[in-house]
């Protein structure tokens, strides 16, 4: 199974949210992660998703200190996603 880190950019490959980009909030176990996007999935309601249904990207932001101090906000998540995912999107093969 792929190891995903907090702050890593991923794209959903299956489900109603197929094609949508998220940031990894944290790993639940070896099979599932919690994802946020700041809008439909805010920090207080992260999405639980199977890692097998995600396409990971090398792009990431460092959430370590923000998560430790609990100072991460939904608006920051939205801004991180804007910076990681350009308006033109990401080539599907970038991993």
Backbone as CSV, one residue per row, in Angstrom:
resi,resn,N_x,N_y,N_z,CA_x,CA_y,CA_z,C_x,C_y,C_z
1,UNK,0.845,-1.178,0.000,0.000,0.000,0.000,0.895,1.248,0.000
2,UNK,0.451,2.281,-0.651,1.206,3.522,-0.778,1.205,4.270,0.561
3,UNK,2.352,4.813,0.917,2.479,5.612,2.138,2.157,7.062,1.791
4,UNK,1.133,7.616,2.412,0.734,8.996,2.165,1.055,9.839,3.391
5,UNK,1.541,11.052,3.153,1.947,11.951,4.232,0.946,13.088,4.386
6,UNK,0.786,13.621,5.604,-0.082,14.795,5.787,0.381,15.943,4.896
7,UNK,-0.570,16.575,4.224,-0.258,17.681,3.329,-0.011,17.263,1.894
8,UNK,-0.017,15.968,1.618,0.221,15.488,0.259,-1.032,15.668,-0.593
9,UNK,-0.837,16.050,-1.829,-1.923,16.222,-2.778,-2.317,14.876,-3.365
10,UNK,-3.623,14.598,-3.397,-4.140,13.370,-4.001,-5.365,13.708,-4.837
11,UNK,-5.692,12.795,-5.750,-6.898,12.942,-6.566,-7.708,11.666,-6.427
12,UNK,-9.014,11.826,-6.284,-9.908,10.688,-6.150,-10.081,10.007,-7.499
13,UNK,-9.961,8.681,-7.494,-10.111,7.889,-8.720,-11.444,7.160,-8.781
14,UNK,-12.193,7.133,-7.678,-13.441,6.378,-7.635,-14.431,7.055,-6.698
15,UNK,-15.699,6.820,-6.971,-16.758,7.373,-6.131,-17.358,8.624,-6.725
16,UNK,-18.278,9.214,-5.968,-18.952,10.433,-6.434,-18.003,11.607,-6.595
17,UNK,-16.898,11.560,-5.885,-15.929,12.654,-5.930,-14.788,12.398,-6.918
18,UNK,-14.989,11.477,-7.840,-13.957,11.120,-8.820,-13.425,12.370,-9.514
19,UNK,-12.094,12.488,-9.569,-11.453,13.619,-10.225,-11.180,14.801,-9.312
20,UNK,-11.687,14.775,-8.099,-11.528,15.890,-7.168,-10.198,15.782,-6.423
21,UNK,-9.571,16.934,-6.178,-8.297,16.988,-5.470,-8.511,17.269,-3.990
22,UNK,-7.692,16.630,-3.161,-7.742,16.785,-1.711,-6.325,16.873,-1.165
23,UNK,-6.233,17.304,0.087,-4.996,17.192,0.850,-5.192,16.086,1.876
24,UNK,-4.156,15.303,2.082,-4.206,14.262,3.110,-4.089,14.952,4.465
25,UNK,-5.053,14.696,5.336,-5.015,15.251,6.686,-4.204,14.330,7.591
26,UNK,-4.532,13.040,7.559,-3.774,12.040,8.320,-4.162,10.642,7.877
27,UNK,-3.316,9.687,8.206,-3.621,8.289,7.922,-4.450,7.730,9.066
28,UNK,-5.452,6.946,8.727,-6.254,6.291,9.746,-5.596,4.957,10.107
29,UNK,-5.265,4.176,9.092,-4.564,2.908,9.251,-3.860,2.603,7.939
30,UNK,-3.459,1.361,7.727,-2.715,1.022,6.512,-3.574,1.089,5.248
31,UNK,-4.900,1.156,5.390,-5.793,1.128,4.231,-6.523,2.450,3.967
32,UNK,-6.780,3.247,4.995,-7.590,4.455,4.860,-6.845,5.717,5.284
33,UNK,-7.250,6.849,4.675,-6.750,8.168,5.057,-7.928,9.113,5.221
34,UNK,-7.698,10.210,5.920,-8.672,11.282,6.033,-8.231,12.413,5.120
35,UNK,-9.168,12.927,4.317,-8.886,13.959,3.321,-9.703,15.211,3.595
36,UNK,-9.158,16.367,3.220,-9.872,17.641,3.348,-9.668,18.469,2.088
37,UNK,-10.654,19.330,1.817,-10.501,20.300,0.731,-10.875,21.715,1.182
38,UNK,-11.336,21.866,2.422,-11.665,23.184,2.957,-13.063,23.657,2.621
39,UNK,-13.724,23.027,1.675,-15.072,23.446,1.276,-16.082,22.353,1.601
40,UNK,-16.249,21.396,0.691,-17.217,20.323,0.929,-16.728,19.371,2.010
41,UNK,-15.417,19.326,2.220,-14.831,18.497,3.274,-13.916,19.369,4.140
42,UNK,-14.536,20.086,5.111,-13.740,20.936,5.998,-12.986,20.104,7.044
43,UNK,-12.169,20.752,7.813,-11.352,20.077,8.816,-12.177,19.359,9.879
44,UNK,-13.347,19.872,10.188,-14.173,19.224,11.216,-15.000,18.062,10.657
45,UNK,-14.950,17.843,9.330,-15.669,16.732,8.701,-14.838,16.132,7.573
46,UNK,-13.647,15.576,7.895,-12.803,15.030,6.821,-13.425,13.798,6.183
47,UNK,-13.033,13.540,4.960,-13.533,12.383,4.211,-12.619,11.192,4.444
48,UNK,-13.204,10.058,4.805,-12.450,8.818,4.946,-12.439,8.152,3.580
49,UNK,-11.251,7.830,3.074,-11.141,7.279,1.724,-10.102,6.164,1.695
50,UNK,-10.408,5.123,0.943,-9.505,4.004,0.736,-8.313,4.483,-0.111
51,UNK,-7.101,4.159,0.319,-5.906,4.578,-0.421,-5.876,4.018,-1.834
52,UNK,-6.490,2.869,-2.045,-6.505,2.258,-3.375,-7.311,3.094,-4.366
53,UNK,-8.159,3.986,-3.872,-8.998,4.819,-4.732,-8.423,6.214,-4.917
54,UNK,-7.127,6.385,-4.620,-6.481,7.691,-4.718,-5.269,7.648,-5.626
55,UNK,-5.067,8.736,-6.346,-3.848,8.923,-7.122,-2.987,9.929,-6.364
56,UNK,-1.851,9.486,-5.812,-0.994,10.420,-5.081,-0.108,11.218,-6.038
57,UNK,0.222,12.434,-5.638,1.147,13.284,-6.380,2.345,13.575,-5.496
58,UNK,3.454,13.940,-6.115,4.647,14.322,-5.367,4.453,15.681,-4.690
59,UNK,3.525,16.472,-5.175,3.290,17.805,-4.625,2.709,17.702,-3.225
60,UNK,3.254,18.529,-2.340,2.736,18.537,-0.973,3.081,19.838,-0.293
61,UNK,2.420,20.085,0.816,2.708,21.233,1.656,2.953,20.716,3.065
62,UNK,3.729,21.428,3.838,4.066,20.974,5.181,2.986,21.417,6.165
63,UNK,2.235,20.461,6.670,1.173,20.747,7.632,1.575,20.412,9.062
64,UNK,2.769,19.864,9.249,3.201,19.369,10.550,2.985,20.333,11.695
65,UNK,3.574,21.520,11.611,3.475,22.489,12.707,2.041,22.997,12.864
66,UNK,1.350,23.214,11.750,-0.038,23.695,11.823,-0.952,22.673,12.488
67,UNK,-0.723,21.380,12.215,-1.537,20.341,12.839,-1.211,20.202,14.324
68,UNK,0.063,20.303,14.670,0.471,20.177,16.072,-0.110,21.292,16.933
69,UNK,-0.114,22.512,16.412,-0.626,23.648,17.180,-2.124,23.855,16.979
70,UNK,-2.726,23.015,16.156,-4.158,23.083,15.847,-4.558,24.468,15.313
71,UNK,-3.671,25.059,14.513,-3.940,26.376,13.950,-4.264,26.314,12.456
72,UNK,-4.439,25.120,11.915,-4.804,24.965,10.504,-6.269,25.328,10.326
73,UNK,-6.571,26.124,9.300,-7.955,26.525,9.040,-8.379,26.067,7.640
74,UNK,-9.693,26.054,7.418,-10.216,25.664,6.110,-9.738,26.617,5.021
75,UNK,-9.642,27.901,5.328,-9.183,28.856,4.315,-7.722,28.586,3.931
76,UNK,-6.908,28.127,4.881,-5.529,27.769,4.560,-5.496,26.541,3.661
77,UNK,-6.361,25.563,3.933,-6.434,24.359,3.098,-6.808,24.740,1.674
78,UNK,-7.789,25.619,1.521,-8.219,26.078,0.195,-7.045,26.751,-0.524
79,UNK,-6.302,27.580,0.182,-5.163,28.285,-0.411,-4.054,27.308,-0.807
80,UNK,-3.782,26.314,0.041,-2.775,25.301,-0.289,-3.175,24.549,-1.560
81,UNK,-4.449,24.194,-1.664,-4.920,23.477,-2.857,-4.798,24.351,-4.103
82,UNK,-5.106,25.637,-3.979,-4.969,26.551,-5.123,-3.524,26.594,-5.603
83,UNK,-2.584,26.591,-4.661,-1.164,26.650,-5.020,-0.656,25.332,-5.593
84,UNK,-1.188,24.224,-5.114,-0.727,22.912,-5.569,-1.376,22.467,-6.873
85,UNK,-2.620,22.904,-7.098,-3.355,22.507,-8.301,-3.593,23.755,-9.148
86,UNK,-2.802,23.971,-10.188,-3.038,25.137,-11.046,-4.384,25.026,-11.757
87,UNK,-4.898,26.154,-12.218,-6.218,26.172,-12.854,-6.305,25.239,-14.053
88,UNK,-5.188,25.004,-14.716,-5.181,24.117,-15.868,-5.188,22.656,-15.452
89,UNK,-5.027,22.405,-14.157,-5.003,21.030,-13.660,-3.598,20.474,-13.662
90,UNK,-3.486,19.220,-13.290,-2.206,18.539,-13.206,-2.218,17.419,-14.224
91,UNK,-1.124,17.225,-14.940,-1.087,16.081,-15.847,-1.339,14.783,-15.080
92,UNK,-2.146,13.900,-15.636,-2.547,12.698,-14.935,-1.379,11.794,-14.585
93,UNK,-0.296,11.853,-15.301,0.820,10.945,-15.072,1.857,11.474,-14.098
94,UNK,1.649,12.652,-13.501,2.612,13.192,-12.549,2.476,12.480,-11.211
95,UNK,3.423,11.623,-10.919,3.426,10.904,-9.639,4.822,10.789,-9.124
